[in-house]
Amino acid sequence: MTSKENNIKMIDENYNEINDILNTDTDAFNPKIILSEEKKTSIKKNKTKKEIDEEIDKLKELKDKIKKAEQVYNNDILKIYKVKKSEPRVVESGFQKKYKLPDNLCKLIDKPINTELSVPELSKYIYNELKMRNLMYKENKRIFRVDDELSKVLNISKSVNNYNTIDEKGFNYHNIQSILLKIIKK
């Protein structure tokens, strides 16, 4: 017999015994009926088996959690060894790269000669200069005009003043950095 069959058999016996007691006369009913030693041990065994099963389940859960923690730990260790510890990048490139400005451009933005600036920084100074000189269209402040001094320094013809739309031929917010880059790289 399997343990399930044994448990069912014991439950049936206990059920029958309780029914017998309940069906007796009330005068003959003794509330202090002493169960046989076999039944006491079987009840204890059932309780302890349930407790043991619960403990086994808890241990299995803990074992799974430990395995997951080990996997996470091992993955973290692998990541540490895989990451190459490189030195921080010192050479600036792209927009952050600083260029030595020509003397006439330094004078235009009131900076000392041999000043080094990145293109976005220079764009900011030129934009402020355009504002101060009132060389922006009133309807669209992204379109710029040039005066004699700006025309010479930026190498732009005064014909850009004829354009009042944003296009490649004009002098505007979209092409200011490319124009400045051409002057700096000369």
Secondary structure, 3 states (H helix, E strand, C coil): CCHHHHHHHHHHHHHHHHHHHHHCCCCCCCCCCCCCHHHHHHHHHHHHHHHHHHHHHHHHHHHHHHHHHHHHHHHHHHHHHHCCCCCCCCCCCHHHCEEECCHHHHHHCCCCCCCEEEHHHHHHHHHHHHHHCCCECCCCCCEECCCHHHHHHHCCCHHHHHCCCCCCCCCECCCHHHHHHHHHCC
